[in-house]
Amino acid sequence: MNVIPPKDINLVPFVSVDHMMKLVLKLGVGTVLNGIAKAIEDDFRRWELFDKTPRVASHSKEGVIELMPTSDGEVYGFKYVNGHPKNMKEGLQTVTAFGLLADVNSGYPVMLSEMTILTALRTAATSAVAAKYLAPKGSKCMAMIGNGAQSEFQALAFKALLGIDELRLYDVDPVATEKCMQNLEGFGFKMTACTSAEDAVEGAQIITTVTADKQYATILTDNMVGSGVHINAIGGDCPGKTELHKDILLRSDIFVEYPPQTRIEGEIQQLPEDYPVKELWQVMTGAIEGRKAPEQVTLFDSVGFAIEDFSALRYIHGKLKETGMYENLDMIADPDEPRDLFGMLLRASVANPDLPSPAL
Amino acid sequence: MNVIPPKDINLVPFVSVDHMMKLVLKLGVGTVLNGIAKAIEDDFRRWELFDKTPRVASHSKEGVIELMPTSDGEVYGFKYVNGHPKNMKEGLQTVTAFGLLADVNSGYPVMLSEMTILTALRTAATSAVAAKYLAPKGSKCMAMIGNGAQSEFQALAFKALLGIDELRLYDVDPVATEKCMQNLEGFGFKMTACTSAEDAVEGAQIITTVTADKQYATILTDNMVGSGVHINAIGGDCPGKTELHKDILLRSDIFVEYPPQTRIEGEIQQLPEDYPVKELWQVMTGAIEGRKAPEQVTLFDSVGFAIEDFSALRYIHGKLKETGMYENLDMIADPDEPRDLFGMLLRASVANPDLPSPAL
């Protein structure tokens, strides 16, 4: 990656929500999903280079606020993200996020970005990248259980990367399904609103579970999962929140992002701590096999990992010049003489004669 | 604290470097130092309420990038801060920082702020608060060894909170001392440029060491520290970086912010892990005594702790309305219907007919 510090080093490019939407529209949502997916794959292939720590979480009664840092030795990135399931009832987002990239050599930030939309894009791109290696060859039909904020992004990523063009949709709230179908109109899917999760999985080669309840739930039971299916389990992503019946896990080959984190947050929190799982990055480097046989049930137990955010930020950073979709923030105090921070304040006083002169 | 989410909840008030300087000038640097000091004292008195974790550090050959989160259960705060000693030679700041406050109940950010200047203010305010409890009564004269970016802030905080009006200044680079004296002209100090550290400590009741070299240094040796002195040791703040000879530590009463962090980063990294130290917050609550006797040598082994940043951010947040020194950032994606994040993107497309329509 080429980190170009801005000419005026005190200025940090900032990608607002509005700029992020325009950047995605300008480049095209498929192009962006493919671009982020490629960045994720590139970074997963050099997985061992990265600083990896489980996220730093601050839990409260109502939710969690997390910081997810990582670094490849040249670039440092972190994401701030909250998870507050009760927010939706108050008209707020369950998850909001923003992130930052910085130059490891100087410690100076090089980009600040909204990440609510970007997280939705990277989560979908990660799922689709995983499915490229794990889903049955020639998959065309995906069941999607849970039709909330992440659902359209998942559908589009699976179309862009795998050519999925049939969706079987189910949500406990039919309004969510209706919204999802309306939003995806014109993207070339054959869509069916289903009456139950059982109905939705009928004939699907890929099953995506992406529900939001913060509880142990059983969105899928063992009898619903036929042989040869790939399960893309997105919704189980914190302690106490799972979507799959344990028996499904026991007959699947389970692929995860970062085992120490997934064992705490993923579906596999239901299994013993030493239960064997496979690491997705090793599939990408070719160190281990992805799907081996047509009858194999594969499971991507996705919880989201810092490197995916890093990849997504890196992709966006690379598109700033081309799209112009950013503004500069005056975020870094940069006196001409580094030791003269206080002098900068004094000079600001001279430049602003309407403000009181500094005195004690 | 009163966290008032902005009316437009997608907008996050941002305090730029320029706004921070103007805010400080508008309110007066003494008022701001006193205000931050009060916020720190208030928060230290309710120390046990806070989430406390050592900072999350990402080390590289050239420096470190750290995240410092904390929460009092109602408000969450974190600071991003780097430390790159080699930066100064390249005309960059050794330390730059920014920070954020968020509402624990919703997880939504309520303020983003530059913190390079604010960190300088809070570090100085913390030192002065500590000295209020630890320095000899009626102290008038402070030696300051190291006259870099933090020095003027230290001097002003000690004047604002303790009435220090005589400074004895020394730096290995006389240019730094000259800069410091020029900047402090007009603030009512009697200042002496000294020829050595030995010279500087002559007659001072308080000795502040605030040098920047990333190494084990011996800025003060035992024979330089007379009885009854208070040492305010700022510069030793990461593993491998100390300023005081071990013998000084052995005859001082040592006060620290958060022992698990100070034992790694502070002067006391030179001492056994179980060497007794006192916690500053307990002095403030009255649980333990500060200075007990005139001949006692007291040492504040300062490394900087997340709660001080939290206090400083909280103070600034409380001054936004009064000063108007902020701008709103479009940082949080906030669709009218929380589950309709993708629909927001579609509506942005309708609103921007010059951009391509979303399609795959």
HADDOCK unambig.tbl for C-alpha pairs under 7 A between the chains (distance, minus, plus):
assign (segid A and resid 16 and name CA) (segid B and resid 330 and name CA) 5.33 0.50 0.50
assign (segid A and resid 16 and name CA) (segid B and resid 331 and name CA) 5.38 0.50 0.50
assign (segid A and resid 17 and name CA) (segid B and resid 330 and name CA) 5.91 0.50 0.50
assign (segid A and resid 17 and name CA) (segid B and resid 331 and name CA) 5.70 0.50 0.50
assign (segid A and resid 17 and name CA) (segid B and resid 332 and name CA) 6.56 0.50 0.50
assign (segid A and resid 17 and name CA) (segid B and resid 333 and name CA) 5.82 0.50 0.50
assign (segid A and resid 21 and name CA) (segid B and resid 345 and name CA) 5.85 0.50 0.50
assign (segid A and resid 21 and name CA) (segid B and resid 348 and name CA) 6.87 0.50 0.50
assign (segid A and resid 25 and name CA) (segid B and resid 349 and name CA) 6.85 0.50 0.50
assign (segid A and resid 25 and name CA) (segid B and resid 355 and name CA) 6.38 0.50 0.50
assign (segid A and resid 25 and name CA) (segid B and resid 356 and name CA) 6.27 0.50 0.50
assign (segid A and resid 25 and name CA) (segid B and resid 358 and name CA) 6.12 0.50 0.50
assign (segid A and resid 26 and name CA) (segid B and resid 355 and name CA) 5.62 0.50 0.50
assign (segid A and resid 26 and name CA) (segid B and resid 356 and name CA) 6.07 0.50 0.50
assign (segid A and resid 28 and name CA) (segid B and resid 358 and name CA) 6.23 0.50 0.50
assign (segid A and resid 28 and name CA) (segid B and resid 359 and name CA) 6.96 0.50 0.50
assign (segid A and resid 29 and name CA) (segid B and resid 358 and name CA) 6.51 0.50 0.50
assign (segid A and resid 29 and name CA) (segid B and resid 359 and name CA) 7.00 0.50 0.50
assign (segid A and resid 29 and name CA) (segid B and resid 360 and name CA) 6.81 0.50 0.50
assign (segid A and resid 30 and name CA) (segid B and resid 360 and name CA) 5.15 0.50 0.50
assign (segid A and resid 62 and name CA) (segid B and resid 105 and name CA) 6.05 0.50 0.50
assign (segid A and resid 65 and name CA) (segid B and resid 107 and name CA) 6.19 0.50 0.50
assign (segid A and resid 82 and name CA) (segid B and resid 107 and name CA) 5.20 0.50 0.50
assign (segid A and resid 84 and name CA) (segid B and resid 106 and name CA) 6.36 0.50 0.50
assign (segid A and resid 84 and name CA) (segid B and resid 107 and name CA) 6.81 0.50 0.50
assign (segid A and resid 87 and name CA) (segid B and resid 106 and name CA) 6.45 0.50 0.50
assign (segid A and resid 88 and name CA) (segid B and resid 338 and name CA) 5.97 0.50 0.50
assign (segid A and resid 91 and name CA) (segid B and resid 337 and name CA) 6.60 0.50 0.50
assign (segid A and resid 91 and name CA) (segid B and resid 338 and name CA) 5.99 0.50 0.50
assign (segid A and resid 92 and name CA) (segid B and resid 334 and name CA) 6.95 0.50 0.50
assign (segid A and resid 92 and name CA) (segid B and resid 338 and name CA) 5.80 0.50 0.50
assign (segid A and resid 93 and name CA) (segid B and resid 334 and name CA) 6.62 0.50 0.50
assign (segid A and resid 93 and name CA) (segid B and resid 338 and name CA) 5.09 0.50 0.50
assign (segid A and resid 96 and name CA) (segid B and resid 332 and name CA) 6.47 0.50 0.50
assign (segid A and resid 105 and name CA) (segid B and resid 62 and name CA) 6.06 0.50 0.50
assign (segid A and resid 106 and name CA) (segid B and resid 84 and name CA) 6.35 0.50 0.50
assign (segid A and resid 106 and name CA) (segid B and resid 87 and name CA) 6.43 0.50 0.50
assign (segid A and resid 107 and name CA) (segid B and resid 65 and name CA) 6.19 0.50 0.50
assign (segid A and resid 107 and name CA) (segid B and resid 82 and name CA) 5.19 0.50 0.50
assign (segid A and resid 107 and name CA) (segid B and resid 84 and name CA) 6.81 0.50 0.50
assign (segid A and resid 114 and name CA) (segid B and resid 331 and name CA) 5.35 0.50 0.50
assign (segid A and resid 114 and name CA) (segid B and resid 332 and name CA) 6.68 0.50 0.50
assign (segid A and resid 116 and name CA) (segid B and resid 332 and name CA) 6.91 0.50 0.50
assign (segid A and resid 116 and name CA) (segid B and resid 333 and name CA) 6.01 0.50 0.50
assign (segid A and resid 117 and name CA) (segid B and resid 333 and name CA) 6.95 0.50 0.50
assign (segid A and resid 148 and name CA) (segid B and resid 339 and name CA) 4.92 0.50 0.50
assign (segid A and resid 149 and name CA) (segid B and resid 339 and name CA) 4.22 0.50 0.50
assign (segid A and resid 149 and name CA) (segid B and resid 340 and name CA) 5.46 0.50 0.50
assign (segid A and resid 149 and name CA) (segid B and resid 341 and name CA) 5.34 0.50 0.50
assign (segid A and resid 149 and name CA) (segid B and resid 342 and name CA) 6.83 0.50 0.50
assign (segid A and resid 152 and name CA) (segid B and resid 342 and name CA) 6.56 0.50 0.50
assign (segid A and resid 160 and name CA) (segid B and resid 360 and name CA) 6.84 0.50 0.50
assign (segid A and resid 183 and name CA) (segid B and resid 343 and name CA) 6.06 0.50 0.50
assign (segid A and resid 187 and name CA) (segid B and resid 359 and name CA) 5.74 0.50 0.50
assign (segid A and resid 187 and name CA) (segid B and resid 360 and name CA) 6.25 0.50 0.50
assign (segid A and resid 330 and name CA) (segid B and resid 16 and name CA) 5.34 0.50 0.50
assign (segid A and resid 330 and name CA) (segid B and resid 17 and name CA) 5.90 0.50 0.50
assign (segid A and resid 331 and name CA) (segid B and resid 16 and name CA) 5.39 0.50 0.50
assign (segid A and resid 331 and name CA) (segid B and resid 17 and name CA) 5.69 0.50 0.50
assign (segid A and resid 331 and name CA) (segid B and resid 114 and name CA) 5.34 0.50 0.50
assign (segid A and resid 332 and name CA) (segid B and resid 17 and name CA) 6.55 0.50 0.50
assign (segid A and resid 332 and name CA) (segid B and resid 96 and name CA) 6.46 0.50 0.50
assign (segid A and resid 332 and name CA) (segid B and resid 114 and name CA) 6.69 0.50 0.50
assign (segid A and resid 332 and name CA) (segid B and resid 116 and name CA) 6.91 0.50 0.50
assign (segid A and resid 333 and name CA) (segid B and resid 17 and name CA) 5.81 0.50 0.50
assign (segid A and resid 333 and name CA) (segid B and resid 116 and name CA) 6.02 0.50 0.50
assign (segid A and resid 333 and name CA) (segid B and resid 117 and name CA) 6.95 0.50 0.50
assign (segid A and resid 334 and name CA) (segid B and resid 92 and name CA) 6.97 0.50 0.50
assign (segid A and resid 334 and name CA) (segid B and resid 93 and name CA) 6.63 0.50 0.50
assign (segid A and resid 337 and name CA) (segid B and resid 91 and name CA) 6.61 0.50 0.50
assign (segid A and resid 338 and name CA) (segid B and resid 88 and name CA) 5.98 0.50 0.50
assign (segid A and resid 338 and name CA) (segid B and resid 91 and name CA) 5.99 0.50 0.50
assign (segid A and resid 338 and name CA) (segid B and resid 92 and name CA) 5.78 0.50 0.50
assign (segid A and resid 338 and name CA) (segid B and resid 93 and name CA) 5.07 0.50 0.50
assign (segid A and resid 339 and name CA) (segid B and resid 148 and name CA) 4.92 0.50 0.50
assign (segid A and resid 339 and name CA) (segid B and resid 149 and name CA) 4.21 0.50 0.50
assign (segid A and resid 340 and name CA) (segid B and resid 149 and name CA) 5.47 0.50 0.50
assign (segid A and resid 341 and name CA) (segid B and resid 149 and name CA) 5.35 0.50 0.50
assign (segid A and resid 342 and name CA) (segid B and resid 149 and name CA) 6.85 0.50 0.50
assign (segid A and resid 342 and name CA) (segid B and resid 152 and name CA) 6.54 0.50 0.50
assign (segid A and resid 343 and name CA) (segid B and resid 183 and name CA) 6.06 0.50 0.50
assign (segid A and resid 345 and name CA) (segid B and resid 21 and name CA) 5.84 0.50 0.50
assign (segid A and resid 348 and name CA) (segid B and resid 21 and name CA) 6.88 0.50 0.50
assign (segid A and resid 349 and name CA) (segid B and resid 25 and name CA) 6.86 0.50 0.50
assign (segid A and resid 355 and name CA) (segid B and resid 25 and name CA) 6.37 0.50 0.50
assign (segid A and resid 355 and name CA) (segid B and resid 26 and name CA) 5.62 0.50 0.50
assign (segid A and resid 356 and name CA) (segid B and resid 25 and name CA) 6.28 0.50 0.50
assign (segid A and resid 356 and name CA) (segid B and resid 26 and name CA) 6.07 0.50 0.50
assign (segid A and resid 358 and name CA) (segid B and resid 25 and name CA) 6.14 0.50 0.50
assign (segid A and resid 358 and name CA) (segid B and resid 28 and name CA) 6.23 0.50 0.50
assign (segid A and resid 358 and name CA) (segid B and resid 29 and name CA) 6.53 0.50 0.50
assign (segid A and resid 359 and name CA) (segid B and resid 28 and name CA) 6.99 0.50 0.50
assign (segid A and resid 359 and name CA) (segid B and resid 187 and name CA) 5.75 0.50 0.50
assign (segid A and resid 360 and name CA) (segid B and resid 29 and name CA) 6.89 0.50 0.50
assign (segid A and resid 360 and name CA) (segid B and resid 30 and name CA) 5.21 0.50 0.50
assign (segid A and resid 360 and name CA) (segid B and resid 160 and name CA) 6.85 0.50 0.50
assign (segid A and resid 360 and name CA) (segid B and resid 187 and name CA) 6.22 0.50 0.50
